[in-house]
């Protein structure tokens, strides 16, 4: 079913919107949540929470890109779930992702002092736009979708160590760009 038709079902408050959303975007959203949480039961709960959040938010929101909208909802809900369980040390995967980016992104305190969030977002978008397409896709798949380095390496046909080095160079490029723009890290 077309995304616009699914959004119309939400706007009409038709229950079928949730079933159509789950059928079309369940695998996509499930992979986002699964990469962050690494627990099938929690992933299923996040998917249900995503469908509920979409139901509650549409209307009045009318997303221009349903896939991106649902992906953002899923990611935010999964990260919230991760933070909730973080003190119990249930999940290790997201800690690795966040620690990899920690040295090239500013802390929240210095970000608020140096830039408004929108300025940092603009800088990141500009940096991503300047990357070669393949590097941009790798960065987004690793740090937005949480795809494992091992899987990225396998798909690229290189060793895991080579992929780790490639991602390290990309993060260093981000760090250099932010420092060049005056962002305190």
C-alpha positions as CSV (number, residue, x, y, z in Angstrom):
1,X,0.0,0.0,0.0
2,X,1.2,3.5,-0.8
3,X,2.5,5.6,2.1
4,X,0.0,8.4,1.3
5,X,-2.8,5.9,1.6
6,X,-1.6,4.6,5.0
7,X,-1.4,8.2,6.2
8,X,-4.9,8.8,5.0
9,X,-6.0,5.8,7.0
10,X,-4.5,7.4,10.1
11,X,-6.1,10.7,9.3
12,X,-9.5,8.9,9.1
13,X,-8.7,7.1,12.4
14,X,-9.1,3.7,10.6
15,X,-7.7,0.8,12.6
16,X,-6.4,-0.7,9.4
17,X,-3.6,1.9,9.4
18,X,-1.8,0.1,12.1
19,X,-2.0,-3.3,10.3
20,X,-0.8,-1.8,7.0
21,X,2.0,0.1,8.8
22,X,3.2,-3.1,10.5
23,X,3.0,-5.1,7.3
24,X,5.0,-2.5,5.3
25,X,7.5,-1.2,7.9
26,X,7.7,-4.0,10.5
27,X,10.9,-5.4,9.2
28,X,12.5,-2.0,8.8
29,X,11.6,-0.7,12.2
30,X,12.3,-4.1,13.8
31,X,15.9,-4.0,12.5
32,X,16.4,-0.5,14.0
33,X,15.1,-1.5,17.4
34,X,16.8,-4.9,17.3
35,X,20.2,-3.3,16.5
36,X,19.9,-1.1,19.5
37,X,18.3,-3.5,22.0
38,X,19.5,-7.0,20.9
39,X,16.4,-8.5,22.6
40,X,13.5,-9.9,20.6
41,X,10.9,-9.3,23.3
42,X,11.9,-5.7,23.8
43,X,12.1,-5.2,20.0
44,X,8.5,-6.4,19.7
45,X,7.4,-4.1,22.5
46,X,9.1,-1.1,20.7
47,X,7.4,-2.0,17.5
48,X,4.0,-1.9,19.3
49,X,5.0,1.3,21.0
50,X,5.9,2.8,17.6
51,X,2.6,1.9,16.0
52,X,0.8,3.4,19.1
53,X,2.9,6.6,18.9
54,X,2.1,6.9,15.2
55,X,-1.6,6.4,15.9
56,X,-1.5,9.1,18.6
57,X,0.6,11.5,16.6
58,X,-1.2,11.3,13.2
59,X,-3.2,13.5,13.1
60,X,-2.3,16.3,13.7
61,X,1.2,15.4,12.3
62,X,1.2,14.5,8.7
63,X,4.7,13.1,7.9
64,X,6.1,13.9,4.5
65,X,8.1,10.6,4.5
66,X,6.4,7.9,6.5
67,X,9.5,5.6,6.5
68,X,11.8,8.2,8.0
69,X,9.1,9.3,10.5
70,X,8.5,5.7,11.7
71,X,12.3,5.1,11.8
72,X,12.8,8.1,14.0
73,X,10.0,7.1,16.3
74,X,11.4,3.5,16.6
75,X,14.9,4.7,17.2
76,X,13.9,7.2,19.9
77,X,11.7,4.7,21.6
78,X,14.5,2.0,21.5
79,X,17.1,4.5,22.9
80,X,14.7,5.4,25.7
81,X,14.2,1.7,26.5
82,X,18.0,1.2,26.4
83,X,18.5,4.1,28.8
84,X,15.9,2.7,31.1
85,X,17.7,-0.7,31.3
86,X,21.2,0.7,31.0
87,X,21.8,0.7,34.8
88,X,21.0,-3.0,34.7
89,X,23.8,-3.6,32.1
90,X,21.3,-5.6,29.9
91,X,22.6,-4.2,26.6
92,X,26.2,-3.8,25.5
93,X,25.7,-3.0,21.8
94,X,24.6,0.6,22.0
95,X,27.4,1.4,24.5
96,X,29.9,0.5,21.8
97,X,28.1,2.7,19.3
98,X,28.0,5.7,21.6
99,X,31.5,5.3,22.8
100,X,32.8,5.2,19.2
101,X,31.1,8.6,18.6
102,X,32.0,10.1,22.0
103,X,35.3,11.6,20.9
104,X,34.0,13.4,17.9
105,X,30.8,14.9,19.2
106,X,30.5,17.5,21.9
107,X,29.0,16.9,25.3
108,X,25.5,18.2,25.9
109,X,26.7,21.0,28.2
110,X,29.3,22.4,25.8
111,X,26.9,22.0,22.9
112,X,24.3,24.2,24.6
113,X,26.9,26.8,25.4
114,X,28.6,26.8,21.9
115,X,25.7,26.1,19.5
116,X,22.1,25.7,19.4
117,X,21.1,22.1,18.5
118,X,19.9,23.2,15.1
119,X,23.4,24.6,14.2
120,X,25.1,21.3,15.2
121,X,22.5,19.4,13.2
122,X,23.2,21.6,10.2
123,X,26.9,21.1,10.5
124,X,26.4,17.3,10.7
125,X,24.1,17.4,7.7
126,X,26.6,19.4,5.7
127,X,29.4,17.1,6.6
128,X,27.3,14.0,5.6
129,X,26.4,15.7,2.3
130,X,30.1,16.2,1.5
131,X,31.0,12.6,2.1
132,X,31.2,10.1,-0.8
133,X,27.9,8.2,-1.1
134,X,29.4,4.9,0.1
135,X,31.0,6.5,3.2
136,X,27.8,8.3,4.0
137,X,25.8,5.1,3.8
138,X,28.3,3.2,6.0
139,X,28.2,6.0,8.6
140,X,24.4,6.2,8.7
141,X,24.0,2.4,8.8
142,X,26.5,2.1,11.6
143,X,25.5,5.1,13.8
144,X,21.9,5.6,13.0
145,X,20.7,2.1,12.3
146,X,23.2,0.4,14.6
147,X,24.3,-2.2,12.1
148,X,27.2,-4.3,13.4
149,X,30.7,-3.7,12.1
150,X,30.9,-7.4,11.2
151,X,27.9,-7.2,9.0
152,X,29.1,-4.0,7.3
153,X,32.5,-5.6,6.6
154,X,30.9,-8.8,5.2
155,X,28.6,-6.8,2.9
156,X,31.6,-4.6,1.7
157,X,33.7,-7.7,1.2
158,X,36.5,-6.5,3.6
159,X,37.8,-7.7,7.0
160,X,36.2,-6.5,10.2
161,X,39.4,-4.8,11.1
162,X,39.5,-2.9,7.8
163,X,35.9,-1.8,8.3
164,X,36.8,-0.6,11.8
165,X,39.6,1.5,10.4
166,X,37.4,2.9,7.7
167,X,34.8,4.0,10.3
168,X,37.5,5.4,12.5
169,X,38.8,7.6,9.6
170,X,35.2,8.8,9.0
171,X,34.7,9.7,12.6
172,X,38.1,11.6,12.6
173,X,36.8,13.5,9.5
174,X,33.7,14.4,11.5
175,X,35.7,15.5,14.4
176,X,38.1,17.6,12.3
177,X,35.1,19.3,10.5
178,X,33.4,20.1,13.8
179,X,36.7,21.5,15.3
180,X,37.2,23.5,12.1
181,X,33.7,25.1,12.7
182,X,34.6,26.0,16.3
183,X,32.6,23.3,18.1
184,X,34.2,22.5,21.4
185,X,34.5,18.7,21.9
